[in-house]
Amino acid sequence: MRAMVQKRGFDSPVGPSPAADPVAVRIAYEYVASATVWLLVGTLAGLIDALKLNWPDVLAVPWLSFGRVRAIHTNVVFWGWSTIALSGLSLYVVSRTSRAPLWRPGLSRIALWLWNGVTLGAVVTLAAGITRGPQEYRELALPLAAGLAAGVILNGLVIYRTLATRRVREIYVSNWYILGAYCFVTVIVIVGYLGGRYAVGLPNVVIQGYYMHTAVGMWFTQIALGLSYYAIPRLLGRPVYSYALGVLAFWTNLLFYPLIGAHHFLYSPVPWWVQTVAILFSAGMMVPVFAGGGNLLLTFRGTRDLVGRSYALPFLLAGIVAYVLVSMQGTLEAFRTANVYWHFTHFTVAHSHLSMYGFIAFVIWGTAYGLLPRLTGAEPNVLVVGVHFWLALVGYGIYVVSITIAGVLQGFAWVAGKPFIDSVVAAEPFWLWRTVGGLLMVVSHVCFAWNVWLMRPGRAAARVDRANPSLAAA
């Protein structure tokens, strides 16, 4: 298999792949383009909240208060950016690895419009203060949550039926992860929204821990790993290091991850045995992390030259490294001796950004940069890609390191029994660095948005027509 790598700025542009299903290509691009709009909206909201930590009177109007903007930031980044982008790219991967066209692609377009409508509705309702209460990532009003679920059902049906009509015997490991995510998210939504509706008090706390943690591990992580198992071998031009390790990681992730959410509520009234089970299974998570992350990293072995000449592989490599790091960090944080210092501090915020940004976002960008040019025939601006990568990497590095330090200082102040204001004073100097990192990240997203526009379908054909008017006339 020829490596899908271009030497930056020297090789001639490539044409669209003749093997790709044109409908799947168009839908994948529509999803990525829509998601990119929400990436800009969601991270702008995050930047506003970062500014408010330094200057609380900035934009001092009720609909831009810190609490409302924070909910807008998390929900837009979760459902508008990550969910739409991951789903769009996975639709193409499923079609390509099944050697079959998408089944009823119109359903996926309906799902896209549903998710765009839900995200817009989330911005409006959350800014107006309409929520389901202080339930992280479950703030959406029930009609919006129903729209989100309907989109999941439609795309899940398309993916299942496409796999059922595949023209190859095997189900490639990417599709294990992608289909598994769609199966498990049904359980997550039912437990989180319907179960949470009837649970009051402490049972709702248990459901909250289950929902917010499992949404990350069994939805976003599953699809991101599925994309990685396709994009990394495809771009490197070599098979994945071990198919068996990929399957082991899939099943052990399914075994351990659903029961670790309670480690968010250690030393709470949640039954002690529930907390202990969450700690044990958090330690068990090292099995799928080392099997899956190690498998993908070993696939990179001996490919330094290829990575250095690619504008997509550095994103994917950085994303998998972040996956291993954030998973090890999560396991360490689950132990009671560490949890008492780190949890409910800025450390947890840094941890979540290392996950959803360092891992999920970088995998999305790497997959988009690696596949879209091969599907549409339109290349991004390689200089802008480089600016995007370094601004995003340095930006989130500054962000994560600064508020990790702030969280450690907070935790030490709390454990020492100092007045709460002392922990605020200790963390305050690092908020400015958090804002600086966030600003670099937002600028990098503008770079990505420009490149998504450059990679649009039809641009390559238009360039050929302009360069060869005689061919266009013929």
VOGU-3710 file (C-alpha; in Angstrom, 3 decimals, decimal comma):
1> mramvqkrgf> 0,000/0,000/0,000  1,494/3,337/-1,039  1,921/5,771/1,823  -0,544/8,636/1,564  2,083/11,253/2,378  3,144/14,305/0,442  6,407/16,171/0,819  5,264/19,570/1,990  5,127/22,096/-0,802  6,931/19,985/-3,413
11> dspvgpspaa> 4,708/17,164/-4,633  1,982/17,865/-7,155  -1,617/17,979/-5,862  -3,509/14,705/-5,812  -6,887/14,037/-7,374  -9,951/12,646/-5,605  -9,888/8,910/-4,959  -11,872/7,021/-7,610  -12,610/4,266/-5,068  -14,423/6,583/-2,651
21> dpvavriaye> -18,219/6,652/-2,556  -19,061/10,208/-3,763  -22,068/10,424/-1,470  -20,025/9,388/1,569  -17,363/11,957/0,622  -19,904/14,759/0,378  -21,555/13,808/3,670  -18,211/13,525/5,475  -17,278/17,008/4,316  -20,661/18,470/5,299
31> yvasatvwll> -20,255/17,029/8,787  -16,695/18,342/9,186  -17,673/21,785/7,883  -20,653/22,023/10,262  -18,555/20,805/13,173  -15,893/23,416/12,423  -18,441/26,215/12,782  -19,383/24,891/16,212  -15,711/24,498/17,117  -15,306/28,246/16,629
41> vgtlaglida> -18,474/29,023/18,606  -17,708/26,623/21,447  -14,106/27,648/21,954  -14,999/31,345/21,739  -17,341/30,690/24,673  -14,481/28,985/26,517  -12,218/31,972/25,857  -14,866/34,347/27,232  -15,009/32,326/30,451  -11,210/32,321/30,696
51> lklnwpdvla> -11,225/36,114/30,361  -13,857/36,365/33,088  -11,558/34,573/35,530  -9,059/37,421/35,071  -11,517/40,281/34,583  -14,907/39,307/36,077  -16,679/42,423/34,798  -16,009/41,646/31,132  -19,317/41,335/29,231  -21,289/41,681/32,465
61> vpwlsfgrvr> -24,729/40,739/31,150  -26,857/37,856/32,461  -26,786/35,764/29,263  -22,981/35,937/29,234  -22,496/35,160/32,926  -19,741/32,682/33,740  -22,041/29,774/34,595  -24,187/30,087/31,479  -21,236/30,525/29,108  -19,458/27,559/30,685
71> aihtnvvfwg> -22,439/25,305/29,934  -22,557/26,659/26,370  -18,845/25,916/25,969  -19,031/22,305/27,149  -22,232/21,369/25,317  -21,264/22,984/22,013  -17,805/21,380/22,090  -19,284/18,000/23,049  -22,291/17,770/20,760  -21,673/20,400/18,073
81> wstialsgls> -17,958/19,926/17,441  -16,783/16,515/18,630  -19,932/14,470/17,978  -20,611/15,869/14,507  -16,980/15,704/13,347  -16,370/12,183/14,660  -19,647/10,907/13,213  -19,073/12,406/9,776  -15,599/10,931/9,432  -16,773/7,569/10,789
91> lyvvsrtsra> -19,510/7,385/8,147  -16,831/7,513/5,457  -14,583/4,997/7,259  -17,441/2,514/7,633  -18,371/2,832/3,966  -14,779/2,532/2,755  -13,803/-0,442/4,921  -17,060/-2,221/4,055  -16,455/-1,648/0,325  -20,101/-0,619/0,180
101> plwrpglsri> -21,984/2,656/-0,325  -23,700/4,218/2,660  -27,122/2,765/3,319  -29,811/5,477/3,041  -27,398/8,466/3,247  -30,379/10,808/3,423  -30,884/9,658/7,025  -27,387/10,885/7,881  -28,218/14,290/6,403  -31,341/14,435/8,554
111> alwlwngvtl> -29,209/13,534/11,583  -26,785/16,337/10,712  -29,556/18,910/10,567  -30,994/17,569/13,815  -27,630/17,919/15,572  -27,079/21,400/14,161  -30,531/22,396/15,371  -29,909/20,878/18,807  -26,601/22,725/19,152  -28,160/26,029/18,124
121> gavvtlaagi> -31,000/25,380/20,557  -28,465/24,615/23,275  -26,761/27,978/22,754  -30,071/29,858/22,946  -31,588/27,988/25,906  -28,438/27,851/28,001  -27,778/31,553/27,432  -31,347/32,196/28,593  -30,759/30,127/31,728  -33,040/27,255/30,687
131> trgpqeyrel> -31,424/24,041/31,906  -32,170/20,778/33,694  -30,195/21,988/36,695  -26,611/21,472/37,857  -26,063/18,187/36,012  -22,842/18,428/34,038  -23,283/17,623/30,325  -26,968/16,890/31,049  -28,070/20,525/31,085  -30,027/20,327/27,820
141> alplaaglaa> -33,815/20,556/27,968  -35,508/17,250/27,191  -36,717/18,212/23,663  -33,118/19,038/22,711  -31,860/15,822/24,286  -34,482/13,924/22,278  -33,198/15,535/19,067  -29,668/14,531/19,974  -30,808/10,954/20,579  -32,756/10,862/17,304
151> gvilnglviy> -29,614/11,815/15,392  -27,682/9,044/17,125  -30,372/6,498/16,207  -30,428/7,568/12,551  -26,667/7,444/12,099  -26,409/4,243/14,111  -28,940/2,634/11,769  -27,026/3,834/8,693  -23,757/2,448/10,053  -25,274/-0,883/11,087
161> rtlatrrvre> -26,995/-1,423/7,741  -23,883/-0,389/5,798  -21,831/-2,930/7,724  -24,534/-5,552/7,165  -24,213/-5,089/3,389  -20,389/-5,074/3,371  -18,595/-6,761/0,481  -15,807/-8,193/2,601  -16,086/-11,007/5,116  -14,239/-9,410/8,026
171> iyvsnwyilg> -15,418/-6,466/10,094  -12,337/-4,256/10,317  -11,310/-3,283/13,846  -12,220/0,378/13,254  -15,825/-0,657/12,824  -15,819/-2,576/16,107  -15,112/0,690/17,878  -17,478/2,828/15,800  -20,463/0,479/15,974  -19,718/-0,229/19,642
181> aycfvtvivi> -19,886/3,496/20,376  -23,315/3,795/18,756  -24,597/0,773/20,648  -23,343/1,956/24,015  -24,386/5,605/23,672  -27,987/4,367/23,665  -27,442/2,998/27,170  -25,695/6,214/28,236  -28,563/8,449/27,106  -31,286/6,242/28,597
191> vgylggryav> -29,546/6,027/31,979  -28,447/9,659/31,990  -31,691/11,326/30,978  -34,494/8,882/31,761  -32,865/7,302/34,806  -31,765/10,691/36,095  -35,316/11,975/35,779  -36,548/9,614/38,479  -33,447/9,480/40,660  -33,369/12,080/43,422
201> glpnvviqgy> -30,505/13,001/45,705  -27,662/10,523/46,061  -28,815/8,108/43,309  -28,701/11,023/40,881  -25,101/11,691/41,938  -24,210/8,099/41,028  -25,941/8,478/37,660  -24,119/11,762/37,085  -20,756/10,108/37,641  -21,717/7,275/35,321
211> ymhtavgmwf> -23,072/9,558/32,577  -20,374/12,218/32,359  -17,479/9,766/32,487  -18,945/7,075/30,263  -19,951/9,629/27,624  -16,263/10,441/27,201  -14,975/6,875/27,320  -17,664/4,957/25,454  -18,699/7,564/22,887  -15,941/10,034/22,017
221> tqialglsyy> -13,012/7,748/22,824  -14,481/4,760/20,989  -15,071/6,644/17,739  -11,733/8,476/17,948  -9,910/5,161/18,330  -11,923/3,711/15,466  -10,827/6,574/13,225  -7,226/6,152/14,396  -7,215/2,461/13,499  -8,165/3,419/9,961
231> aiprllgrpv> -6,293/6,681/9,381  -2,911/5,810/10,904  -2,265/2,563/8,937  -3,746/4,145/5,807  -1,504/7,204/5,963  1,586/5,213/6,915  0,982/2,658/4,194  1,397/-0,291/6,557  -0,957/-2,558/8,542  -1,698/-1,878/12,186
241> ysyalgvlaf> 0,946/-3,400/14,463  -1,372/-6,024/15,964  -5,000/-6,718/15,112  -5,281/-8,890/18,242  -4,203/-6,026/20,522  -6,880/-3,831/18,946  -9,593/-6,380/19,703  -8,242/-6,898/23,244  -8,342/-3,150/23,842  -11,927/-2,964/22,557
251> wtnllfypli> -13,328/-5,651/24,832  -11,382/-4,655/27,948  -12,448/-1,024/27,466  -16,026/-2,269/27,381  -15,386/-4,292/30,545  -13,678/-1,662/32,698  -14,851/1,770/31,582  -18,581/1,738/32,449  -17,904/1,253/36,179  -15,314/3,952/36,880
261> gahhflyspv> -17,511/7,065/37,019  -17,897/6,944/40,798  -14,237/7,864/41,251  -15,454/11,436/40,718  -17,212/11,249/44,067  -14,700/9,709/46,464  -15,169/10,647/50,125  -18,822/11,410/49,380  -21,936/9,701/50,805  -21,857/7,347/47,790
271> pwwvqtvail> -21,459/3,799/49,216  -17,815/3,023/49,959  -17,900/-0,219/47,968  -19,107/1,655/44,867  -16,152/4,015/45,217  -13,739/1,103/45,685  -15,051/-0,717/42,604  -14,538/2,485/40,587  -10,927/2,690/41,807  -10,213/-0,954/40,956
281> fsagmmvpvf> -11,711/-0,665/37,492  -9,825/2,602/36,933  -6,628/0,655/37,522  -7,916/-2,046/35,179  -8,256/0,607/32,455  -4,512/0,414/31,970  -5,095/-2,845/30,066  -7,041/-1,313/27,143  -4,956/1,864/27,256  -1,610/0,096/26,995
291> agggnllltf> -2,996/-2,449/24,505  -4,703/0,118/22,272  -2,405/3,096/22,701  0,716/0,932/22,543  -0,641/-0,813/19,447  -1,108/2,462/17,584  2,216/3,905/18,741  4,031/0,743/17,644  2,418/1,172/14,245  4,391/4,442/14,017
301> rgtrdlvgrs> 7,661/2,632/14,747  10,366/3,419/12,191  8,285/6,044/10,362  10,024/9,211/11,508  10,653/10,389/7,934  7,040/9,820/6,928  5,724/11,689/9,963  8,106/14,538/9,274  6,816/14,900/5,694  3,128/14,603/6,500
311> yalpfllagi> 0,765/17,324/7,634  -1,742/14,836/9,067  0,363/12,266/10,939  1,795/14,705/13,542  -1,770/15,434/14,702  -2,566/11,734/15,000  0,688/10,952/16,800  0,140/13,800/19,267  -3,436/12,625/19,802  -2,488/9,038/20,653
321> vayvlvsmqg> 0,279/10,208/23,001  -2,295/12,405/24,759  -4,676/9,423/24,976  -2,087/7,354/26,836  -1,065/10,253/29,102  -4,584/11,336/30,040  -5,640/7,749/30,732  -2,664/7,178/33,043  -3,427/10,497/34,719  -7,065/9,472/35,220
331> tleafrtanv> -6,076/6,192/36,828  -3,648/7,954/39,164  -6,275/10,541/40,089  -8,735/7,779/40,980  -6,679/6,616/43,983  -7,931/8,138/47,208  -4,531/9,483/48,292  -4,233/11,493/45,062  -7,913/12,276/44,683  -8,056/14,167/47,976
341> ywhfthftva> -5,543/16,693/46,611  -6,600/16,944/42,975  -10,319/16,444/42,612  -12,721/19,407/42,349  -9,712/21,650/41,630  -8,372/23,120/38,390  -6,455/19,851/38,010  -9,668/18,155/36,867  -10,273/20,890/34,282  -6,758/20,341/32,912
351> hshlsmygfi> -7,422/16,592/32,803  -10,631/17,019/30,795  -8,928/19,308/28,278  -6,051/16,877/27,835  -8,713/14,315/26,961  -11,189/16,193/24,783  -8,616/18,494/23,191  -5,235/16,792/23,296  -6,712/13,433/22,286  -10,111/13,810/20,619
361> afviwgtayg> -9,583/17,099/18,760  -6,112/16,168/17,512  -7,386/12,822/16,187  -10,220/14,630/14,379  -7,800/17,120/12,827  -5,326/14,438/11,806  -8,056/12,305/10,232  -9,584/15,292/8,430  -6,237/16,462/7,066  -5,310/12,928/6,094
371> llprltgaep> -8,533/11,893/4,379  -10,318/14,947/2,996  -7,607/15,882/0,444  -7,664/12,285/-0,807  -11,437/12,367/-1,077  -12,037/15,807/-2,560  -8,765/16,278/-4,436  -8,369/19,693/-2,788  -5,323/20,303/-0,594  -5,093/22,537/2,486
381> nvlvvgvhfw> -2,502/25,283/2,752  0,483/23,433/4,213  1,869/26,536/5,929  -1,465/27,152/7,646  -1,570/23,472/8,674  1,797/23,899/10,381  0,652/27,082/12,126  -2,494/25,248/13,236  -0,532/22,334/14,678  1,958/24,380/16,668
391> lalvgygiyv> -0,531/26,953/17,948  -2,865/24,161/19,097  -0,084/22,069/20,650  1,669/24,956/22,422  -1,653/26,547/23,377  -3,134/23,512/25,043  0,257/22,711/26,587  0,320/26,125/28,282  -3,324/25,711/29,275  -2,953/22,229/30,765
401> vsitiagvlq> 0,341/22,859/32,587  -0,752/26,183/34,097  -4,043/25,036/35,548  -2,569/21,696/36,623  -0,182/23,678/38,826  -3,077/25,853/39,977  -5,065/22,741/40,898  -2,206/21,243/42,888  -1,847/24,471/44,867  -5,595/24,541/45,483
411> gfawvagkpf> -5,575/20,968/46,743  -2,677/21,533/49,130  -4,406/24,601/50,556  -7,648/22,678/51,131  -5,977/19,668/52,737  -3,990/22,007/54,999  -7,280/23,479/56,237  -6,491/27,012/55,080  -9,308/29,502/54,367  -10,846/28,961/50,945
421> idsvvaaepf> -9,748/32,383/49,744  -6,126/31,287/50,181  -6,614/28,625/47,510  -8,097/31,242/45,187  -5,135/33,564/45,735  -2,727/30,673/45,080  -4,423/29,738/41,781  -5,067/33,254/40,473  -1,641/33,929/38,859  -2,094/30,890/36,599
431> wlwrtvggll> -5,428/32,056/35,192  -3,694/34,536/32,916  -1,595/31,717/31,422  -4,799/29,730/30,975  -6,177/32,635/28,942  -2,992/32,929/26,859  -3,128/29,215/26,047  -6,823/29,452/25,209  -6,220/32,384/22,864  -3,582/30,415/20,941
441> mvvshvcfaw> -5,991/27,495/20,684  -8,783/29,679/19,281  -6,444/31,178/16,667  -5,425/27,661/15,623  -9,106/26,826/15,088  -9,427/29,734/12,666  -6,514/28,197/10,728  -8,340/24,857/10,624  -11,558/26,525/9,462  -9,690/28,153/6,570
451> nvwlmrpgra> -8,192/24,812/5,559  -11,573/23,091/5,724  -12,827/25,667/3,251  -9,824/24,991/0,996  -10,485/21,228/1,109  -14,086/21,553/-0,072  -15,369/19,204/-2,809  -15,312/20,716/-6,275  -12,448/23,117/-5,610  -9,896/20,880/-7,338
461> aarvdranps> -12,075/20,552/-10,439  -12,580/24,319/-10,530  -8,820/24,852/-10,389  -8,305/22,439/-13,283  -10,965/24,243/-15,348  -9,310/27,607/-14,739  -5,871/26,224/-15,570  -7,083/24,371/-18,708  -10,023/26,272/-20,263  -9,797/24,147/-23,419
471> laaa> -10,457/21,002/-21,377  -13,356/22,678/-19,610  -14,867/23,619/-22,992  -14,482/20,073/-24,232
//
